[in-house]
Amino acid sequence: MDLVTASPAPLHTRRERWRPAVRPTVRTVSTALVVLHVLAVGWLTIGGDLFIDDLRAQAYAAGRPLWPFVVESNATHLAPGARTVDWLMATRAPLEHWPAAVLTLAIAAFYGVAAAGLVRRVVAHPAARVAGLSWLLFAASVVPTFAWFRQALTTMLPLALVLLATSLAIDHARTRRWQPWALSVACHAVALTFSERALAVPVVVLAVLLTTAPRRPTTTVRRLARGAVVLLPHTLLNLAFLATYLSGDFDTAEGSRPSAPDAVVKVGRWVLVDLLPSFVGGPVLWRTGNGPYSFAATPTVLVVLAAALLGLGLLVAGRTAGSLRAAAPVLLGAAAYAVPVLAMVYVGRLAQVDDIAAADDLRLLPDVSAAVALGLAALLGAVLDRRGLPGRRFPRQLSAAGAAVVVALTAVTWVGFGVRWHDTPVTAYLSAVRSEVTSGTGQVLPTTVPAEIMPGWVDPGFTTGPLVRLLNPASLSGARDGPVEVIGPTGSLVPPTFGRVAAAPVPEGFCGFVVPVGQRSLTIPFDDAAPYYRGSMLELGVLVGDAERLNLRVTGRDGATSDLLVEDPPELLRGPHRIHALVPVDVAVSEVILEVETGNTAGVCVTSAQVLTVGPGS
């Protein structure tokens, strides 16, 4: 069996090998669909802005050299390709949306071309080919994934590379030319730098080798040997990726609680409520998620309709002699990608939460949706090859009306998400931050970011500090010796307000606690541990006898001591100063440790030690 629902015409020239003959009308429709897809994604993304992980990704890059930043993760994923993009955006156009919009449009065009190429190779019937490409380009799972730049970069770009790698693997299996194979390996390598989901590529390539017959007959032994050679570099790439991943501080799904019953419930609900309706224009309705982001809220009637249509389609396919066998190679290839990716997402995401509706966040599984779309298109093509299109007028009219309804529902789905996505507070906030922080000349203290910009549960320790560092690092300092400002809820700079959480009992007198000449540290206890508040700040009043650099650590209620808290501590000249640092997340401070990083040639006094809350003034 060949990995196509109907064998294409024999190929002779090199050009024909790469571009099998198709009907001009189908090629025209496919091109129009890709162009429409790019335009729709452009409308979606240009009207929005950066969102949550987009800000965090640039914040992680603030002030960092390219290496080793690109191979680090902040306890998330190994994605050096994506982190290279983060670093370039953070250093060349910090907190700007236009680079994200341009890159997303490029990814959409690449994805559209890759999807069209793969559909052309594995689905022969023109109507099924158009249906399959439409599902790949417009099914609802791509909507939030393209809108949110971080997801487009780490999900849609590697998916496009996987689709292209699959097409190239099919070309190699059919023609036994090595150029497509080499390009397929390159696509796999690049895809791994953006997402671990590309680990499924060798399984897909194996499925291609098992189901695609070469154009020239060969012996079983030679075919097996060639298959081993083809799979070897893909396997080595996966092994290298896994070795790097397991040796670093990357996300290992800690806290995940996978089980078979849980998987059946959550995955089954996703298939029934989210996946199948997306192929008939769903979800149509969206419910409020985080800020401008939305989750699918598919009406029950659409869920029932989609399930009924699938059941009817499978019944017709089962009663159409040879259709299941003809579609089997494509179904196997689709499953070879969908099953490993679905397992990764289930263990890494769905099994970590109790909410069975977590998969209503459609950005989680667009690649599985794409694989299912290919399988359905192949099955539809196999049935149509054997039964043909409806010949009578009424069935033709009914089919046309059904297609029109699906198009209309799909448009409603896209517009429904997009309208809310465009109503984002991020645009005005970042515009004000860029304008005022870049042109500011004073000191800016870090404080919490508004919840509508960065929800506290996403990253409790995230503050405006990295945003300021991206735009004007000189305005950040570990000492507070003059007027200061903070970023307010609108993004503008405003005076701060302080609230005392706790103060250490410092001896009265001129010097308080003394760090004698030559001594490098001093521990200052609190009577009671200071409770933690998001964005709270530790501040010490000091008197230095000569130029020194000071740093801070804290010990929590549990006895654990933090790392050094002041980045690039400033040189403090002789006299009084106030030094400060953010309190680590969830640490109730019981002790403060002052460390003198220089020689302490003239002694240091500590006149106060307190934990403060910092916020915008009225």
Buried (B, 14 or more C-beta within 10 A) or exposed (E): BBBBBBEBEEBEEEEEBBEBEBEEEBBEBBEEBBEBBBEBBBBBBBBBBBBBBBBBBBBBBBBBEEEEBBEBBBEBBBBBBBBBBBBEBBBEEBBBBEBBBEBBBEBBBBBBBBBBBBBBBBBBBBBBBBBBBBBBBBBBBBBBBBBBBBBBBBBBBBBBBBBBBBBBBBBBBBBBEEEBBEBBBBBBBBBBBBBBBBBBBBBBBBBBBBBBBBEEEEEEEEBEEBBEEBBEBBEEBBEEBBEBBEEEEBBEBEEBEBEEEBBEEBBEBBBBBBBBBBBBBBBBBBEEBBBBBBBBBBEEEBBEBBBEBBEEBEEBBEEBEEBBEBBBBBBBBBBBBBBBBBBBBBBBBBBBEEEBBBBBBBBBBBBBBBBBBBBBBBBBBBBBBBBEEBEEEEEEEEEEEEBEEBEEBBEBBBBBBBEBBBEBBBBEBBBBBBBBBBEBEEBBBBBBBBEBBBBBEBBBBBBBBBBBBBBBEEBBBBBBBEEBBBBBBBBBBBEBBBEEBBBBEBEEEEBBBBBEEEEEEBEBEBEEBBEBBBBBBBBBBBBBBBEBBBBBBBBBBEEEEBEEBBEEBBEBEEEEBBBBBBBBEEBBBBBBBBBBBBEBEEBBBBBBBBBBBBBBEE
